[in-house]
Amino acid sequence: MTTEWTADDFDQIRLVWTDLNGIPRGITVPAHEYENLLEDGAGFANSVLEFTLEPGLVEEPAYPAEGGDMIARPDTDTLVPAAWDDGVGMVFADAKHVSGVDQPLCTRSLLHRLVDEYEGLGYKPMIGLEPEFSLLRPTEDGLEPYNDRTSYDIDALDQASTLIQEWTTAMEATGTSVLCTHQESQPGQFEINLEYDEPISTADDIVFFRHMVKAVSRRHNAKATMMPRPHSGEDANGMHFHLSLWDTEGEENLFAGTDRYLEYPTGQTPEDAGLASEIIYFIGGLIKHLEALTGICNPTVNSYKRLIPGIWAPCNTAWGPDNRSVNIRIPPELGSATRIEFRSPDSAINPYFAIAATLAAGLDGLQNKIEPPELTTGNAYQEDHDRLPRTLWAALTHLENDEILRETLGKTLVDQYIKIKRNEFDRYQQHISKWERTEYKNGF
């Protein structure tokens, strides 16, 4: 994000951090109080970081009533305008204990630590995310899709032209380039591609973007949701990761090389480009930890209604060149554009936590030179590949049993996250859906 803004540019400044679910929380202060905020931070109960989505606290939180305060400290480089709200700026914060050490439940601090670890090994991670979301409009019968259009339909762009302009203006006011916006495959579904950047900046952008899209859309009597699968019988909202490793100066893509050459179904650019061993080992680490990663990258009960065959969702552990039936796709743009497309994460993620977990899995692959299974050029849905976990509970069990990820990400953080998400699953189990009543009321 840009660093050119100061408190003098605003009337109010919002201090923002995220809880374990990735929900942005914070306060607004008058701009003249910003200097005090920089000096002292803002104090809050530690427990705010471990709210459930209700919100509330689980039994036996890591930080109960007697658990003391955290201090949210602004990252001054992230101060940017909330362009839809005149005179308001937003700044992101890291959470610290009062003593000054990192708060163990702060996922932004966790991501800082993973990036530092990579840079200590001579790697600079770069990542771009592709958020998809559903735009709804109120009707007499409730919320319905904003339009009745499908993939790349130009009419959909016309209908949402004012919204698209305001979304773009708000993002670009922060210094983040919007690469493109298009209608996705289902009515009311959009995807916006943001520029490739370093992990912290990218995660900040996603938190800002999700908040911005909802705020701007409300002003036009529309509702935006990042719910992974908001409608029955339709495609769902993913957030694909495009990730590469560069040298620490950011001049050379270390995933490009001559150690492995792939055959692409419709060709590649450059024609003679290949892959370095680093990308192969990174893929090996991803696949080794993929079941555990699913508990973080697909973090809601609803997420698992997306991870099914037949809707182009990556529900397997397969990888391959320019193949959208697999989970880990290697796009055909190679050379300096060589990257991994990790396709199973969805739009409900905590971006700091999900990126950190992905880097942690890749790091295991790099350090231990983990070879991935044989790639596929066929239809992975019709082949014998391991399936991702079918429920949030199952994915959390894999995460709980993955000692490498728990150690790398922090046992306190992982254990509290699992506790929060199991609480969510238990609450889901208490509710009976319309489908269940229809399916079973006469059968037993």
Secondary structure in CASP SS format (residue, H / E / C, confidence):
PFRMAT SS
TARGET T0000
AUTHOR 0000-0000-0000
METHOD secondary structure of the structure
MODEL  1
M C 1.00
T C 1.00
T C 1.00
E C 1.00
W C 1.00
T C 1.00
A H 1.00
D H 1.00
D H 1.00
F C 1.00
D C 1.00
Q E 1.00
I E 1.00
R E 1.00
L E 1.00
V E 1.00
W E 1.00
T E 1.00
D C 1.00
L C 1.00
N C 1.00
G C 1.00
I C 1.00
P E 1.00
R E 1.00
G E 1.00
I E 1.00
T E 1.00
V E 1.00
P E 1.00
A H 1.00
H H 1.00
E H 1.00
Y H 1.00
E H 1.00
N H 1.00
L H 1.00
L H 1.00
E H 1.00
D H 1.00
G C 1.00
A E 1.00
G E 1.00
F E 1.00
A E 1.00
N H 1.00
S H 1.00
V H 1.00
L H 1.00
E H 1.00
F C 1.00
T C 1.00
L C 1.00
E C 1.00
P C 1.00
G C 1.00
L C 1.00
V C 1.00
E C 1.00
E C 1.00
P C 1.00
A C 1.00
Y C 1.00
P C 1.00
A C 1.00
E C 1.00
G C 1.00
G C 1.00
D E 1.00
M E 1.00
I E 1.00
A E 1.00
R E 1.00
P E 1.00
D C 1.00
T H 1.00
D H 1.00
T H 1.00
L C 1.00
V E 1.00
P E 1.00
A C 1.00
A C 1.00
W C 1.00
D C 1.00
D C 1.00
G C 1.00
V E 1.00
G E 1.00
M E 1.00
V E 1.00
F E 1.00
A E 1.00
D E 1.00
A E 1.00
K E 1.00
H E 1.00
V C 1.00
S C 1.00
G C 1.00
V C 1.00
D E 1.00
Q C 1.00
P C 1.00
L C 1.00
C C 1.00
T H 1.00
R H 1.00
S H 1.00
L H 1.00
L H 1.00
H H 1.00
R H 1.00
L H 1.00
V H 1.00
D H 1.00
E H 1.00
Y H 1.00
E H 1.00
G H 1.00
L C 1.00
G C 1.00
Y C 1.00
K E 1.00
P E 1.00
M E 1.00
I E 1.00
G E 1.00
L E 1.00
E E 1.00
P E 1.00
E E 1.00
F E 1.00
S E 1.00
L E 1.00
L E 1.00
R E 1.00
P E 1.00
T E 1.00
E C 1.00
D C 1.00
G E 1.00
L E 1.00
E E 1.00
P E 1.00
Y C 1.00
N C 1.00
D C 1.00
R C 1.00
T C 1.00
S C 1.00
Y C 1.00
D C 1.00
I H 1.00
D H 1.00
A H 1.00
L H 1.00
D H 1.00
Q H 1.00
A C 1.00
S H 1.00
T H 1.00
L H 1.00
I H 1.00
Q H 1.00
E H 1.00
W H 1.00
T H 1.00
T H 1.00
A H 1.00
M H 1.00
E H 1.00
A H 1.00
T C 1.00
G C 1.00
T C 1.00
S C 1.00
V E 1.00
L E 1.00
C E 1.00
T E 1.00
H E 1.00
Q E 1.00
E C 1.00
S C 1.00
Q C 1.00
P C 1.00
G C 1.00
Q E 1.00
F E 1.00
E E 1.00
I E 1.00
N E 1.00
L E 1.00
E C 1.00
Y C 1.00
D E 1.00
E C 1.00
P H 1.00
I H 1.00
S H 1.00
T H 1.00
A H 1.00
D H 1.00
D H 1.00
I H 1.00
V H 1.00
F H 1.00
F H 1.00
R H 1.00
H H 1.00
M H 1.00
V H 1.00
K H 1.00
A H 1.00
V H 1.00
S H 1.00
R H 1.00
R C 1.00
H C 1.00
N C 1.00
A C 1.00
K E 1.00
A E 1.00
T E 1.00
M C 1.00
M C 1.00
P C 1.00
R C 1.00
P C 1.00
H C 1.00
S C 1.00
G C 1.00
E C 1.00
D C 1.00
A C 1.00
N C 1.00
G E 1.00
M E 1.00
H E 1.00
F E 1.00
H E 1.00
L E 1.00
S E 1.00
L E 1.00
W E 1.00
D C 1.00
T C 1.00
E C 1.00
G C 1.00
E C 1.00
E C 1.00
N E 1.00
L C 1.00
F C 1.00
A E 1.00
G E 1.00
T C 1.00
D C 1.00
R E 1.00
Y C 1.00
L C 1.00
E C 1.00
Y C 1.00
P C 1.00
T C 1.00
G C 1.00
Q C 1.00
T E 1.00
P C 1.00
E C 1.00
D C 1.00
A C 1.00
G E 1.00
L E 1.00
A C 1.00
S H 1.00
E H 1.00
I H 1.00
I H 1.00
Y H 1.00
F H 1.00
I H 1.00
G H 1.00
G H 1.00
L H 1.00
I H 1.00
K H 1.00
H C 1.00
L H 1.00
E H 1.00
A H 1.00
L H 1.00
T H 1.00
G H 1.00
I H 1.00
C H 1.00
N C 1.00
P C 1.00
T C 1.00
V H 1.00
N H 1.00
S H 1.00
Y H 1.00
K H 1.00
R C 1.00
L C 1.00
I C 1.00
P C 1.00
G C 1.00
I C 1.00
W C 1.00
A C 1.00
P C 1.00
C C 1.00
N E 1.00
T C 1.00
A C 1.00
W E 1.00
G E 1.00
P E 1.00
D C 1.00
N C 1.00
R C 1.00
S C 1.00
V C 1.00
N C 1.00
I E 1.00
R E 1.00
I E 1.00
P C 1.00
P C 1.00
E E 1.00
L C 1.00
G H 1.00
S H 1.00
A H 1.00
T C 1.00
R C 1.00
I E 1.00
E E 1.00
F E 1.00
R C 1.00
S C 1.00
P C 1.00
D E 1.00
S C 1.00
A C 1.00
I C 1.00
N C 1.00
P H 1.00
Y H 1.00
F H 1.00
A H 1.00
I H 1.00
A H 1.00
A H 1.00
T H 1.00
L H 1.00
A H 1.00
A H 1.00
G H 1.00
L H 1.00
D H 1.00
G H 1.00
L H 1.00
Q H 1.00
N H 1.00
K C 1.00
I C 1.00
E C 1.00
P C 1.00
P C 1.00
E C 1.00
L C 1.00
T C 1.00
T C 1.00
G C 1.00
N C 1.00
A H 1.00
Y H 1.00
Q H 1.00
E C 1.00
D C 1.00
H C 1.00
D C 1.00
R E 1.00
L C 1.00
P C 1.00
R C 1.00
T C 1.00
L H 1.00
W H 1.00
A H 1.00
A H 1.00
L H 1.00
T H 1.00
H H 1.00
L H 1.00
E H 1.00
N H 1.00
D C 1.00
E H 1.00
I H 1.00
L H 1.00
R H 1.00
E H 1.00
T H 1.00
L H 1.00
G C 1.00
K H 1.00
T H 1.00
L H 1.00
V H 1.00
D H 1.00
Q H 1.00
Y H 1.00
I H 1.00
K H 1.00
I H 1.00
K H 1.00
R H 1.00
N H 1.00
E H 1.00
F H 1.00
D H 1.00
R H 1.00
Y H 1.00
Q H 1.00
Q C 1.00
H C 1.00
I C 1.00
S C 1.00
K H 1.00
W H 1.00
E H 1.00
R H 1.00
T H 1.00
E H 1.00
Y H 1.00
K C 1.00
N C 1.00
G C 1.00
F C 1.00
END
